[in-house]
Amino acid sequence: MAAGTDTNAAPSRQVVTVHLQKIPLLAGVDSDTLAKVAAALQLRAVERGHHVLHKGSAGEHLMFLLSGRLQAVDLTEDGREIGLNFLTTGDYFGELSIFDNLPRSATVVACENSLIASLPRSQAQALIYHTPVVAERLLKRMASSIRTAASYRTILGIPNAFQRVFALLQQYAKIAPGGLVVIEKMPTQQEIAIMVNTSRETVSRAIHILLQKGVVEKDMRRLIVRQPDALRKAVTNEADSTE
């Protein structure tokens, strides 16, 4: 099932076709349900650096990222941005407000030009409550988000800024096919700085230390962790230099 619609962000009002079965949350959903979703979807293009939604705003839609990359951010009491999680193509967000009818819990910003599909609350609730596979996927994602948030809180509690950077890299590191440990689609140094509450310069120095020691190796948009044990030790040991 595909949803076709105009997006007024394109100069020529380009027609965009959305293949709903390619959205992980909707994979395997019956065609009648997908047809209802397709009829209700609203598309919006968001340029890099622009806000997709603001913390505290009304949560009237379940949102899907069709292309691009987003980051959820929050503000500390003194006005500093703290980065939360990244969203990549196929991800959905805004589900909390769909359940509890409360305002948005975080701000979402486009890290690159992105295309968003929004499903109004009534249709989103009908989808969730009447489609068990969707409800199960939502619950599993919520459980994963709670675990991730707990990990971020632990990282932010580390007093040494270098160690916070190392801890975040360790959290992002995953075992790829063949056993190689990698960080795919490496966040920018500024994005890492926001996430661990430090400066971009500190992030740069911390990564440079790992590169010099051969703990990690750059490979295009990803980082290869050549010495996973050394990275784990760097999280708990005092860094060679501090801010």
C-alpha positions in Angstrom: 0.0 0.0 0.0 1.4 3.4 -1.0 0.3 6.8 0.1 0.8 9.5 -2.6 0.5 13.2 -1.6 1.8 16.7 -2.5 4.3 18.4 -0.3 4.3 22.2 -0.5 7.9 22.4 0.6 9.0 21.4 -2.9 9.0 24.3 -5.4 7.1 22.3 -8.0 4.7 20.6 -5.5 6.4 17.3 -6.2 4.3 14.2 -5.7 5.8 11.9 -3.0 4.8 8.3 -2.8 5.2 6.5 0.5 5.5 2.7 0.6 4.0 2.0 4.0 5.2 -1.6 4.1 8.7 -0.3 4.1 8.1 1.5 7.4 9.2 -1.1 10.1 6.3 -0.3 12.5 3.8 -1.0 9.7 5.5 -4.1 8.1 3.0 -6.9 7.8 -0.1 -4.9 8.6 -3.1 -5.8 6.5 -4.0 -3.8 3.4 -7.3 -2.4 4.7 -5.5 -0.9 7.8 -2.7 0.5 5.6 -5.3 2.0 3.3 -6.8 4.0 6.2 -3.3 5.1 7.3 -2.4 6.2 3.8 -5.5 8.3 3.5 -4.8 10.1 6.7 -1.0 10.7 6.4 0.2 14.3 6.0 3.7 14.9 4.6 6.1 17.8 5.5 9.7 18.5 4.4 12.0 20.0 7.1 15.3 21.6 6.3 18.5 20.9 8.2 18.7 22.8 11.5 14.9 23.5 11.6 12.6 22.2 14.3 10.2 19.3 13.6 8.4 19.9 16.9 9.0 21.7 20.2 8.9 20.4 23.8 5.7 21.5 25.4 3.7 21.7 22.2 0.5 19.7 21.7 1.0 16.1 20.6 -1.6 15.6 18.0 0.2 13.3 15.7 2.3 10.1 15.5 5.2 10.9 13.2 7.3 8.8 10.9 10.7 9.8 9.5 10.6 8.9 5.8 14.0 10.2 4.9 16.8 12.2 6.6 18.0 12.2 10.2 16.7 13.9 13.3 17.8 14.4 16.9 15.7 14.7 20.0 17.0 17.3 22.4 16.1 18.8 25.8 17.1 21.9 27.7 18.7 22.0 31.2 17.4 24.5 33.7 20.2 27.0 32.7 19.2 26.7 29.0 21.9 24.3 27.7 20.9 21.8 25.1 21.3 18.1 26.0 21.1 15.7 23.1 18.9 12.6 23.6 18.5 10.0 20.8 18.9 10.1 17.0 16.2 9.1 14.6 16.9 7.6 11.2 14.9 6.7 8.2 12.0 4.4 9.1 11.8 5.5 12.8 8.7 6.9 14.4 8.3 9.4 17.3 5.7 11.3 19.2 4.0 8.1 20.5 3.9 9.2 24.2 1.5 12.1 23.5 -0.7 9.7 21.6 -1.1 7.6 24.7 -1.3 10.1 27.5 -2.6 13.2 25.7 0.1 15.3 27.3 2.5 17.9 25.6 5.6 16.8 23.8 8.4 15.7 26.1 11.3 16.8 24.0 12.2 19.0 21.0 13.1 17.3 17.7 15.6 19.0 15.3 16.5 18.0 11.7 20.2 17.1 11.5 19.8 17.0 7.7 17.0 17.7 5.2 14.2 15.3 6.2 10.8 14.2 5.1 8.2 13.6 7.9 4.8 11.8 7.7 2.2 12.7 10.4 -0.7 10.5 11.4 -3.4 12.3 13.4 -4.2 11.1 16.9 -7.5 9.4 16.2 -6.1 7.3 13.3 -2.9 6.6 15.3 -4.9 5.3 18.3 -7.1 3.2 16.0 -4.0 1.7 14.4 -2.4 0.9 17.8 -5.5 -0.4 19.6 -6.7 -2.6 16.8 -3.4 -3.9 15.4 -1.6 -6.2 17.9 1.6 -6.4 16.0 1.9 -2.6 16.0 1.1 -2.4 19.8 3.8 -5.1 20.5 6.4 -3.1 18.5 5.5 0.1 20.3 5.9 -1.6 23.7 9.2 -3.1 22.8 10.5 0.3 21.6 9.3 2.0 24.8 11.2 -0.6 26.9 14.3 0.0 24.8 14.0 3.7 25.2 13.7 3.5 29.0 16.9 1.4 29.0 18.7 3.9 26.8 17.6 6.8 28.9 19.0 5.1 32.0 22.3 4.6 30.2 22.5 8.3 29.2 21.8 9.4 32.8 24.7 7.2 33.9 27.0 8.7 31.2 26.1 12.3 32.2 26.9 11.4 35.8 30.6 10.7 34.9 32.6 13.8 36.1 35.4 13.6 33.5 34.3 14.9 30.1 36.7 12.7 28.2 35.3 9.6 29.9 31.8 10.7 29.0 32.8 10.8 25.3 34.4 7.4 25.6 31.3 6.0 27.3 29.0 7.4 24.6 31.2 5.8 21.9 31.1 2.5 23.7 27.3 2.7 23.9 27.1 3.3 20.1 29.5 0.5 19.2 27.9 -2.6 17.8 29.2 -5.9 16.5 28.8 -6.0 12.7 28.7 -9.1 10.5 32.1 -10.7 10.5 32.7 -9.7 14.2 34.0 -6.2 13.5 33.0 -3.7 16.2 31.8 -0.5 14.5 29.9 2.8 15.1 27.8 3.2 12.0 26.8 6.7 10.9 29.0 8.4 13.4 27.4 11.5 15.0 29.2 14.8 14.4 31.5 16.1 17.1 29.0 18.9 17.8 26.2 16.3 18.2 28.3 14.3 20.6 29.2 17.4 22.5 25.5 18.2 23.1 24.8 14.6 24.2 27.6 14.5 26.8 27.4 18.1 27.9 30.8 19.3 26.9 32.5 21.3 24.1 33.1 20.2 20.6 36.8 20.9 21.1 36.9 18.4 24.0 35.1 15.8 21.9 37.8 16.3 19.2 40.6 15.9 21.6 39.1 12.8 23.2 38.6 11.1 19.8 42.1 12.1 18.7 43.5 10.3 21.8 41.7 7.1 20.7 42.9 7.5 17.1 46.5 8.0 18.2 46.5 4.9 20.4 44.9 2.8 17.6 41.8 2.1 19.7 39.6 3.4 16.9 40.0 4.0 13.2 38.0 6.3 10.9 36.3 4.7 7.9 34.1 7.2 6.0 31.0 7.9 8.1 31.7 5.1 10.6 34.2 4.5 13.3 35.9 1.0 13.6 36.7 0.0 17.2 39.9 -1.9 16.8 40.5 -2.4 20.6 37.1 -2.8 22.3 38.7 -3.7 25.6 40.8 -0.6 25.5 37.7 1.5 24.9 36.0 -0.1 27.9 39.0 0.7 30.1 39.1 4.3 28.9 35.6 4.8 30.3 36.6 3.8 33.8 40.2 5.0 33.9 41.3 8.7 34.2 41.8 10.2 30.7 45.3 11.3 29.7 44.1 14.9 29.5 41.1 16.9 30.8 39.2 20.0 29.8 
